[in-house]
Amino acid sequence: MKNTAITAGLAALCIIISGCTKQSLETTYSNQEERIETYVQTLLAETDDNGDPLHSAVRNGGATRVILTPGTGPALSKGGTVSFYYAGYIFNGSLSANNLFATNNETFAAENGWELTDADYSIKKVRLTKDSLLEGLYLGLHGVRAGEVCMILFSGEYGYGEKHFGTIPANSALAYQIWVTEVSN
């Protein structure tokens, strides 16, 4: 009887801890989404000399794409192919060379004093499918056009989640600057 009470108590404690961990993770993602939205609103507030907005935003699921330079031609559809350069950041409310974790844009790397060992600056070419990209990139790239320059931002829920990946801590919000070179549907 005593062992049964101890076992039941331990099971209840595990459920409570699990619930707190889940709530903590939901709070983390919610806080990340608030920081992303604040950053996006800052970008959207930028105007040209005539007072016209410089940027626009597209929200798709858990990803937000801020279009810095519009592209032309057909929009990327699911199953289509996109070629691009990128710079990936761990997003903590702002972007800087200090939170850059990867890039295949050699000029961008040099401008930011970022050096890689075993650098591969070749263009990234992927088919827009759920199994070829992080969910946040999959959602954010949908609709890009050739020549577009954009920022795609998403919480850790749409990134690597609870997995630590290279220099990226688990549950990290991510931002990718994307320079689209080609779209083919």
N, C-alpha and C positions, 0 to 999 in steps of 0.2 A: 504494500500500500504506500509506504514511504517512497520507494523507487518510482512508483507511478506518479506521485505528486511532483517529484523532482523532474521527471521526464516531461510532464505536462507544463511545468513552470519554464523549463528550458525551451520547449517548443513555442510557448507564448512569447518568451523573450526574443527568440529568432524572428517571429512574425513581426513584433514591434520594431526591431532593428531593421528588418527588411522594408517595412513600411516607411520608416524614417529615411532610409537611404533612397527609396524611390521618391519621396517627397523632396528630399534635398536635391536630387538630380533634376526633378521638374522645376524647382526653384532656380537652379543653375541655368538651365536652358531658357527659362523665362527671363532671367536677368540678361543673358546673352542677347536674346531677341530684342529687349528694350535698348541695349547699347547699340545694336545694329540699326534699329529704327532711328535712334538719335543721330547716328553717323549719316544715315541715308538722308534724313531731313536736312542736315547741314549741307550735303552735296546738292540737294534739290533747291536749296535757297540761293545758290550761286547764280548770278545773272550777268548778262553782257552789258555793254554800254547803253543799250536801249531799255534795259530793265527786263528783258526776256530771259526765261530760264535757260541755263546752259545744258542742263541734264534732265533726263526723264528716268522713271523707274518702272520696272515690270516685276510684279510679285507672282510667283508660281509655287504653290505649296509652301514649303518651308524655306525657300530661297528668294532673295531679292537681287535683281540685276539692275544696276544703275548704268544707264547708257551715257558714256562720257563723249563718244563720237559715234554718231549714227552710221550704220553700214548701208549697203545697197544690195539690190537683188533679192532672191527668194529667202524667206526665213527658214532656218533649220527646223526640220520636222523630225519626229521620232523615227529612228531607223536611218536617218540621213547621216552624212559624214561631215565632220568639221575639222579644219586644220587651224591651229592657233599657237601663239606663244603665250606664256603665262608667267605670273609671279604669285606665289602662294604665301600667305601670311597667317600667323596665329593672330586672330583678331581679339584685341582686348579693349576696344573702344577707339583705337586709332591705328594708323598704319605707319610703319617706319622700317628702315633697314634692320633695326634691332629685332623685329619679329618676323622677318622674311625667313622662310624655311626652304624654299626651292624656286628656281626659275630656269627657263630654257631660253630666255631672251638675253643674249650676250651683252648687248648695248646697255640694257637696263641694269644688269649685274655690275658692269663697269661703272656706270653712273652712281650706283649706290655703294661702291667699294666692297662688293660682295664677291668673294672668290670661292670656287668649289674645287675640291679635289675630284678628279674623274668627271669634269664638267661635260655634260652632253647638251649642247645648245641646238639640237635639231628640233625642227617643228613637230609639235604633237598632232597626230591625226587619229581621230577616234570616231567610231560609229555611235550615234546617240541611242544607246541601249542602257537599261538599268544595271546590267552586269559589267559594263565597261567603265563606269565612273562612280565616284562618290554620289550619293543621292542628291546632295546639295548642288553639285556641278551638273548632274543630269537635269535637274529641274531648272537651274539657272541658264544653261546653254540653250534650252529649247526656245527657238525664236530668234537667235542671233543671226546676223547677216554679214556677208563678206565685207571687210573693212571696218567693222564695228570694233570700238574699244569700250570695254565695260568693266565694272566691278561686280563680282558675284559674292554675296555674303550669306552665311547661314550658320545656325547654332551647331553645337556639337552633336545634337540629335541627328542631323543630316550629314555629318562628317564621319569621323571614325568612332563616334559613340564612346563606349567604355574601354576601347582598345587604345593603348599607347602605340604610336606609330613613328618610328625614327625619333626625331627631335620634337615631335608633336605630342604633348601630354593628352591623356584620355579626356574626353568630353570637351575638347577645345572648340570654340567658335573659330571659323575659318573665313578668309576673304581671298579671292583670286582676282587679280587684274588680268584681263584676257584681251589679246590683240588677235582678232579673227582674220585669217588670211583667205580662207576659202570655205564655201558651203556647197554641198552637193546632196540633193535629195534624190 
